[in-house]
Amino acid sequence: MIEYKSCSNKIHLGIEFRVSIFIILTVFLSGLDLHAAEQYKKLARDAVSDIVDGKYDAAIEHFEGYLSEHPNDLESMYGLAVVYAQKQEIGRAVAYVQKAVDEGLPFARFLAGPRDLLRPLTGSTDFKVLAEKYAVELLHGPMLGCVTESSAKFWVRTANEVPVEIVVRVAGTDDSFRRKANGKTSSKRDYTAVLAVEDLKPGTLYEYELRIDGNKEAGGGRFRTFGPSGRSAQFQVGFGGGAGFTPEHERMWNTIYSHNLPAFLLLGDNVYIDNPTRPAVQQYCYYRRQSRPEFRKLVASASIFAIWDDHDFTTDDAGGGPEIYTPEWKIPVWRTFTYNWNNPYYAGGEKQPGCWFDFSISDVDFFMLDGRYYRDDPKSDNPSMLGQVQKKWLFEKLKSSKATFKVLASPVPWALGAKPGSSDPWQGYRQEREQIFSFLETNKIDGVILISADRHRSDAWKIERENGYDLYEFESSKLTNIHTHKIMPGAIFGYNKKCSFGLLTFDTTRSDPEVTYQIISIDNELIWEFSLKKSQLTHSKTE
């Protein structure tokens, strides 16, 4: 039996749409820059792109203009420090560093970089005096990842190449049970390191501390190992995409943190780069998010699993094509991605780059898909979104899976009505989509759930099938974005009033295992929920 309900008071989508139009008109008539309000995630990023291209005056005009209207904008202060560093006006650059830090920007932002852009500043005597004053070594992290029933990995970035150590112990106990991992951050990997801790106990709450160059740092936190592999369990996992940098919405990470989740899945458009040929812009977009205290608190305690979509890999609605090394920017973009996340693995590594991978929690398997690296032009004959190697990997993994539920995570929607008229989601790759769904039916693979991102709202969809059980898709991609996509009439339910994330609750201990999808707003409101039984996702009921 399907159960679903709205948890808001009489949600009327038509009213919400009219209210949105009213707000837009009000903002416009008030004289506020609507483009700036909607696209803050792009503004400083594009100005940094101008700096990379040597268009210093254009960047200064943007940052100073924005500051004149928004005197406390930290990104503009940061950007002016960068552009004046490039212009060799070190005194002015240092003045903006001090102003930004006084207003609340972490000093670590100027140590993180992009280092090439900031080198004229960071190499100056005046800046070195400030660096001694603030004495920062830990720049980003720790980021928890790759948690299993018996292990975990910890990602960190430092100002210099230094020894790093993680010390783990059972929460609330003395040092009788301790596990350690040691390493050293590397300039070749953008001053990051990933430390793996082994021999942990299933379903156990641990606390950890980070030590840098022998000294205890502020970084640390708590996490719980996953339950025993293959056994039934009760747990929750959050997911979403559409996380453009928006200062007033960065509190979303606090909302997610409050749910004490063992894992969170980022399904693409995680930082909005749109600059595949400018490494410094890519770094800038990662660093400003990784420096936010709200984000750092979340990733220190929830195992983060991340894939990319178009805006993090290339440009809007674009793909990389079937070749590994063409265009030539693909490998560098991929490497930058691997330096900034903490996934179990990244497709086939150097020989077969990409961001796909799988992981398990108890008796639920997750398959995280890469919809960009090998994507064909949708106008070509029988185009592929996944590429042949990834598709073979997916089929082999699905066929061997014994999990109660199998979650297929796509960066773009599976439902054909999610983005009408567009060939960017799976409706532009219908033959491959049908090949995947038919594979499930031919091999009688039960318990498949679809999740996705891309559309700036949270949805639930039913995809009817003639030769197998109906598939259900849960989509959420408005974590921090201001920009909103309208509700589509074909959905079971849709929500776009506020930023939101998807929450999946698995209970495989029931006689009929169940998964519940909830939409949670940035204000921690339960907007809607929908429950599915395993018995609804079996081929036996269709025979």
VENPE-V791927 format. One record per residue. N is the residue number from 1. PHI is phi in degrees with one decimal (999 if undefined). NEAR is the number of other C-alpha atoms within 8 Angstrom. Layout:
n=(N | N)
phi=(PHI | PHI)
near=(NEAR | NEAR)
This chain:
n=(1 | 2 | 3 | 4 | 5 | 6 | 7 | 8 | 9 | 10 | 11 | 12 | 13 | 14 | 15 | 16 | 17 | 18 | 19 | 20 | 21 | 22 | 23 | 24 | 25 | 26 | 27 | 28 | 29 | 30 | 31 | 32 | 33 | 34 | 35 | 36 | 37 | 38 | 39 | 40 | 41 | 42 | 43 | 44 | 45 | 46 | 47 | 48 | 49 | 50 | 51 | 52 | 53 | 54 | 55 | 56 | 57 | 58 | 59 | 60 | 61 | 62 | 63 | 64 | 65 | 66 | 67 | 68 | 69 | 70 | 71 | 72 | 73 | 74 | 75 | 76 | 77 | 78 | 79 | 80 | 81 | 82 | 83 | 84 | 85 | 86 | 87 | 88 | 89 | 90 | 91 | 92 | 93 | 94 | 95 | 96 | 97 | 98 | 99 | 100 | 101 | 102 | 103 | 104 | 105 | 106 | 107 | 108 | 109 | 110 | 111 | 112 | 113 | 114 | 115 | 116 | 117 | 118 | 119 | 120 | 121 | 122 | 123 | 124 | 125 | 126 | 127 | 128 | 129 | 130 | 131 | 132 | 133 | 134 | 135 | 136 | 137 | 138 | 139 | 140 | 141 | 142 | 143 | 144 | 145 | 146 | 147 | 148 | 149 | 150 | 151 | 152 | 153 | 154 | 155 | 156 | 157 | 158 | 159 | 160 | 161 | 162 | 163 | 164 | 165 | 166 | 167 | 168 | 169 | 170 | 171 | 172 | 173 | 174 | 175 | 176 | 177 | 178 | 179 | 180 | 181 | 182 | 183 | 184 | 185 | 186 | 187 | 188 | 189 | 190 | 191 | 192 | 193 | 194 | 195 | 196 | 197 | 198 | 199 | 200 | 201 | 202 | 203 | 204 | 205 | 206 | 207 | 208 | 209 | 210 | 211 | 212 | 213 | 214 | 215 | 216 | 217 | 218 | 219 | 220 | 221 | 222 | 223 | 224 | 225 | 226 | 227 | 228 | 229 | 230 | 231 | 232 | 233 | 234 | 235 | 236 | 237 | 238 | 239 | 240 | 241 | 242 | 243 | 244 | 245 | 246 | 247 | 248 | 249 | 250 | 251 | 252 | 253 | 254 | 255 | 256 | 257 | 258 | 259 | 260 | 261 | 262 | 263 | 264 | 265 | 266 | 267 | 268 | 269 | 270 | 271 | 272 | 273 | 274 | 275 | 276 | 277 | 278 | 279 | 280 | 281 | 282 | 283 | 284 | 285 | 286 | 287 | 288 | 289 | 290 | 291 | 292 | 293 | 294 | 295 | 296 | 297 | 298 | 299 | 300 | 301 | 302 | 303 | 304 | 305 | 306 | 307 | 308 | 309 | 310 | 311 | 312 | 313 | 314 | 315 | 316 | 317 | 318 | 319 | 320 | 321 | 322 | 323 | 324 | 325 | 326 | 327 | 328 | 329 | 330 | 331 | 332 | 333 | 334 | 335 | 336 | 337 | 338 | 339 | 340 | 341 | 342 | 343 | 344 | 345 | 346 | 347 | 348 | 349 | 350 | 351 | 352 | 353 | 354 | 355 | 356 | 357 | 358 | 359 | 360 | 361 | 362 | 363 | 364 | 365 | 366 | 367 | 368 | 369 | 370 | 371 | 372 | 373 | 374 | 375 | 376 | 377 | 378 | 379 | 380 | 381 | 382 | 383 | 384 | 385 | 386 | 387 | 388 | 389 | 390 | 391 | 392 | 393 | 394 | 395 | 396 | 397 | 398 | 399 | 400 | 401 | 402 | 403 | 404 | 405 | 406 | 407 | 408 | 409 | 410 | 411 | 412 | 413 | 414 | 415 | 416 | 417 | 418 | 419 | 420 | 421 | 422 | 423 | 424 | 425 | 426 | 427 | 428 | 429 | 430 | 431 | 432 | 433 | 434 | 435 | 436 | 437 | 438 | 439 | 440 | 441 | 442 | 443 | 444 | 445 | 446 | 447 | 448 | 449 | 450 | 451 | 452 | 453 | 454 | 455 | 456 | 457 | 458 | 459 | 460 | 461 | 462 | 463 | 464 | 465 | 466 | 467 | 468 | 469 | 470 | 471 | 472 | 473 | 474 | 475 | 476 | 477 | 478 | 479 | 480 | 481 | 482 | 483 | 484 | 485 | 486 | 487 | 488 | 489 | 490 | 491 | 492 | 493 | 494 | 495 | 496 | 497 | 498 | 499 | 500 | 501 | 502 | 503 | 504 | 505 | 506 | 507 | 508 | 509 | 510 | 511 | 512 | 513 | 514 | 515 | 516 | 517 | 518 | 519 | 520 | 521 | 522 | 523 | 524 | 525 | 526 | 527 | 528 | 529 | 530 | 531 | 532 | 533 | 534 | 535 | 536 | 537 | 538 | 539 | 540 | 541 | 542 | 543)
phi=(999 | -86.6 | -121.5 | -153.2 | -156.1 | -89.0 | -108.9 | -105.3 | -84.5 | 50.1 | -72.6 | -115.9 | -63.7 | -63.1 | -64.1 | -60.1 | -64.6 | -65.4 | -63.4 | -61.2 | -62.2 | -61.9 | -63.3 | -60.6 | -64.6 | -63.7 | -61.7 | -63.1 | -68.8 | -74.8 | 91.1 | -73.7 | -72.2 | -62.3 | -59.3 | -64.2 | -64.0 | -80.4 | -119.7 | -53.0 | -57.7 | -96.8 | -64.1 | -65.1 | -58.1 | -69.2 | -69.6 | -63.8 | -60.7 | -62.6 | -62.1 | -57.3 | -84.8 | 79.6 | -90.7 | -65.1 | -63.7 | -64.6 | -65.7 | -62.6 | -59.2 | -64.5 | -63.6 | -68.6 | -64.1 | -68.0 | -65.4 | -64.0 | -95.7 | -133.3 | -59.7 | -103.6 | -73.4 | -70.4 | -66.2 | -68.6 | -63.5 | -59.7 | -61.6 | -68.4 | -61.6 | -66.6 | -68.7 | -73.3 | -63.6 | -66.2 | -84.5 | 64.8 | -97.7 | -66.5 | -59.0 | -67.7 | -62.3 | -63.3 | -61.2 | -72.7 | -59.3 | -63.5 | -63.3 | -63.4 | -65.9 | -61.2 | -86.2 | 122.0 | -75.1 | -59.9 | -58.8 | -58.0 | -58.2 | -81.1 | -84.9 | -66.4 | 117.1 | -58.8 | -64.5 | -62.9 | -70.0 | -93.9 | -56.2 | -60.0 | -78.6 | -67.6 | -86.9 | -81.2 | -63.3 | -61.8 | -68.7 | -61.7 | -63.8 | -63.5 | -60.8 | -66.4 | -65.6 | -89.4 | 47.1 | -103.7 | -116.5 | -77.8 | -98.0 | -139.5 | 90.0 | -69.1 | -110.4 | -80.1 | -160.8 | 56.8 | -65.8 | -132.5 | -72.4 | -136.7 | -156.1 | -159.4 | -123.7 | -131.2 | -104.2 | -142.1 | -128.1 | -122.7 | -74.1 | -130.0 | -75.9 | -138.2 | -66.5 | -131.5 | -143.3 | -111.9 | -118.9 | -116.9 | -146.2 | -60.7 | -60.0 | 77.6 | -117.4 | -81.3 | -88.9 | -66.3 | -115.5 | -134.3 | -128.8 | -127.8 | -143.5 | -123.8 | -169.1 | -146.7 | -68.3 | -125.2 | -64.1 | -70.1 | -116.7 | 57.6 | 60.1 | -113.6 | -149.3 | -122.1 | -108.8 | -106.7 | -110.0 | -113.2 | 61.2 | -92.8 | -99.2 | -63.3 | 56.6 | -116.6 | -83.7 | -118.6 | -122.4 | -143.0 | -133.8 | -104.4 | -118.8 | -118.2 | 53.2 | 85.2 | -108.1 | -70.1 | -106.0 | -70.0 | -67.9 | 160.0 | 166.0 | -127.9 | -154.9 | -116.6 | -65.8 | -71.2 | -69.0 | -53.2 | -59.5 | 83.8 | -94.8 | -65.4 | -163.8 | -120.3 | -162.7 | -124.4 | -138.5 | -97.9 | -154.6 | 170.0 | -143.1 | 62.7 | -109.6 | -61.5 | -66.8 | -139.6 | -49.8 | -71.2 | -106.5 | -65.7 | -65.2 | -54.7 | -64.8 | -69.0 | -61.5 | -64.4 | -56.9 | -64.2 | -87.5 | 52.9 | -81.1 | -72.4 | -153.6 | -135.5 | -107.8 | -98.1 | -102.4 | 117.9 | 52.3 | -80.8 | -137.9 | 58.1 | -101.0 | 56.3 | -141.6 | -66.5 | -103.8 | -122.9 | -56.4 | -64.2 | -69.7 | -59.9 | -62.6 | -55.7 | -65.3 | -67.2 | -65.3 | -68.5 | -74.3 | -66.6 | -88.2 | -70.3 | -62.6 | -65.4 | -67.4 | -62.3 | -65.9 | -64.9 | -72.0 | -77.7 | -125.8 | -110.6 | -66.2 | -97.6 | -123.8 | -132.7 | -121.6 | -109.7 | -127.0 | -56.6 | -71.3 | -98.0 | -105.3 | -139.5 | -125.6 | -51.6 | 64.1 | -95.2 | -134.2 | -90.7 | 91.6 | -74.3 | -82.8 | -71.8 | -106.7 | -125.9 | -62.9 | -70.4 | -79.2 | -63.7 | -63.5 | -60.1 | -63.8 | -62.1 | -62.4 | -60.0 | -60.0 | -67.1 | -74.6 | -113.5 | -131.5 | -137.5 | -87.3 | -59.4 | -164.7 | -126.9 | 54.5 | -102.3 | 71.1 | -58.5 | -79.3 | -145.7 | -64.0 | 158.4 | -121.4 | -75.7 | -169.6 | -134.6 | -157.8 | -134.4 | -127.6 | 53.5 | -110.4 | -124.5 | -103.8 | -117.4 | -121.0 | -95.2 | -103.7 | -104.2 | -100.2 | -127.9 | -57.9 | -109.6 | -65.2 | -79.5 | -62.4 | -63.3 | -85.7 | -77.6 | -72.7 | 47.1 | -69.1 | -113.7 | -88.2 | -90.6 | 85.3 | -67.6 | -66.8 | -65.5 | -65.7 | -61.7 | -57.3 | -62.3 | -64.3 | -65.2 | -65.6 | -64.5 | -66.8 | -90.6 | -70.4 | -108.3 | -68.1 | -65.5 | -121.3 | -122.3 | -104.6 | -98.1 | -101.7 | -112.8 | -71.5 | -126.9 | -63.6 | -84.4 | -65.5 | -71.5 | -96.2 | -72.1 | -145.0 | -55.5 | 83.8 | -105.1 | -99.8 | -76.3 | -77.7 | -64.9 | -67.7 | -84.7 | -134.6 | -62.3 | -65.7 | -68.7 | -57.8 | -65.1 | -61.0 | -66.5 | -65.9 | -66.9 | -60.5 | -60.7 | -75.4 | -61.4 | -97.8 | 49.6 | -89.0 | -94.3 | 75.4 | -86.3 | -122.0 | -104.6 | -129.9 | -161.3 | -138.0 | 87.0 | -77.7 | -82.1 | -173.9 | -122.4 | -128.0 | -133.3 | -132.1 | -114.9 | -110.5 | -75.3 | -128.3 | -79.7 | -108.5 | -161.4 | -71.0 | -67.2 | -97.3 | -121.2 | -119.1 | -116.7 | -120.6 | -152.7 | -154.9 | -140.3 | -66.0 | -132.6 | -64.3 | -88.9 | -58.7 | -127.2 | -104.1 | -71.3 | -72.3 | -99.1 | -65.9 | -80.6 | -75.7 | -63.4 | -158.2 | -146.5 | -142.3 | -144.1 | -67.1 | -127.5 | -60.8 | -156.1 | -138.0 | -95.5 | -125.7 | -107.2 | -112.3 | -102.2 | -135.0 | -95.9 | -82.8 | -71.6 | -62.5 | -119.2 | -51.4 | -138.5 | -127.2 | -121.0 | -101.9 | -124.1 | -103.0 | -115.9 | -80.5 | -60.9 | -91.8 | 64.2 | -91.2 | -80.8 | -85.1 | -166.7 | -144.4 | -151.9 | -116.5 | -126.7 | -95.0 | -59.6 | -63.2 | -81.0 | -116.6 | -128.2 | -76.8 | -61.9 | -75.7 | -95.8 | -91.1)
near=(5 | 7 | 8 | 8 | 7 | 10 | 8 | 8 | 5 | 5 | 7 | 6 | 7 | 6 | 7 | 10 | 9 | 8 | 8 | 8 | 8 | 8 | 8 | 9 | 8 | 8 | 11 | 10 | 7 | 6 | 6 | 8 | 8 | 9 | 6 | 8 | 9 | 8 | 10 | 10 | 11 | 8 | 9 | 12 | 12 | 8 | 13 | 12 | 10 | 12 | 12 | 11 | 6 | 6 | 9 | 10 | 6 | 9 | 15 | 10 | 8 | 9 | 14 | 10 | 8 | 11 | 12 | 7 | 6 | 7 | 7 | 6 | 9 | 10 | 7 | 12 | 14 | 12 | 13 | 14 | 14 | 12 | 13 | 12 | 15 | 11 | 7 | 8 | 9 | 11 | 6 | 9 | 15 | 12 | 9 | 12 | 13 | 8 | 9 | 12 | 10 | 7 | 8 | 7 | 9 | 7 | 10 | 11 | 12 | 10 | 10 | 11 | 12 | 10 | 8 | 7 | 12 | 13 | 9 | 11 | 13 | 10 | 8 | 9 | 6 | 7 | 11 | 10 | 8 | 8 | 9 | 7 | 6 | 7 | 6 | 9 | 9 | 12 | 14 | 11 | 13 | 14 | 14 | 16 | 15 | 13 | 12 | 12 | 14 | 12 | 13 | 13 | 13 | 13 | 15 | 14 | 14 | 14 | 11 | 8 | 10 | 9 | 11 | 13 | 13 | 14 | 12 | 12 | 13 | 11 | 8 | 4 | 7 | 6 | 6 | 5 | 7 | 9 | 11 | 9 | 10 | 9 | 10 | 9 | 16 | 10 | 9 | 5 | 9 | 8 | 13 | 13 | 12 | 10 | 12 | 9 | 13 | 8 | 7 | 10 | 8 | 11 | 10 | 9 | 10 | 12 | 12 | 11 | 13 | 14 | 12 | 13 | 7 | 8 | 6 | 8 | 10 | 6 | 9 | 11 | 9 | 11 | 10 | 9 | 18 | 15 | 12 | 9 | 10 | 9 | 8 | 9 | 11 | 9 | 8 | 11 | 12 | 13 | 12 | 17 | 15 | 16 | 13 | 12 | 13 | 11 | 5 | 5 | 10 | 13 | 9 | 12 | 10 | 12 | 11 | 11 | 11 | 6 | 6 | 8 | 11 | 14 | 11 | 12 | 11 | 12 | 17 | 17 | 15 | 12 | 12 | 13 | 14 | 11 | 10 | 13 | 5 | 9 | 11 | 10 | 14 | 12 | 11 | 12 | 12 | 10 | 12 | 10 | 10 | 10 | 13 | 9 | 6 | 10 | 13 | 14 | 10 | 12 | 13 | 15 | 13 | 15 | 14 | 16 | 13 | 11 | 13 | 16 | 15 | 15 | 15 | 14 | 14 | 13 | 12 | 7 | 7 | 8 | 13 | 14 | 11 | 9 | 8 | 9 | 8 | 9 | 7 | 7 | 10 | 13 | 10 | 9 | 11 | 12 | 8 | 11 | 8 | 9 | 9 | 7 | 10 | 16 | 11 | 9 | 9 | 12 | 11 | 9 | 9 | 5 | 5 | 8 | 12 | 11 | 12 | 13 | 12 | 9 | 8 | 10 | 11 | 12 | 15 | 12 | 13 | 11 | 13 | 11 | 13 | 14 | 14 | 15 | 13 | 15 | 15 | 13 | 8 | 11 | 5 | 7 | 5 | 7 | 13 | 12 | 11 | 14 | 11 | 7 | 7 | 10 | 9 | 8 | 8 | 9 | 9 | 8 | 8 | 9 | 8 | 6 | 8 | 6 | 9 | 11 | 12 | 15 | 12 | 12 | 12 | 15 | 15 | 13 | 15 | 13 | 11 | 9 | 8 | 11 | 9 | 6 | 4 | 8 | 9 | 9 | 11 | 13 | 12 | 9 | 14 | 8 | 8 | 11 | 11 | 8 | 8 | 8 | 8 | 8 | 9 | 10 | 11 | 7 | 7 | 8 | 12 | 11 | 10 | 11 | 11 | 13 | 12 | 17 | 17 | 14 | 15 | 14 | 17 | 17 | 12 | 12 | 12 | 11 | 9 | 7 | 8 | 5 | 6 | 9 | 13 | 10 | 12 | 10 | 14 | 13 | 15 | 19 | 17 | 19 | 15 | 14 | 15 | 10 | 7 | 9 | 8 | 7 | 9 | 9 | 4 | 7 | 12 | 8 | 7 | 11 | 9 | 14 | 5 | 7 | 15 | 16 | 16 | 15 | 13 | 11 | 11 | 12 | 12 | 13 | 8 | 7 | 5 | 8 | 13 | 12 | 12 | 12 | 12 | 12 | 13 | 14 | 12 | 14 | 7 | 7 | 7 | 11 | 11 | 12 | 14 | 11 | 11 | 11 | 12 | 13 | 8 | 10 | 12 | 14 | 12 | 5 | 8 | 8 | 4)
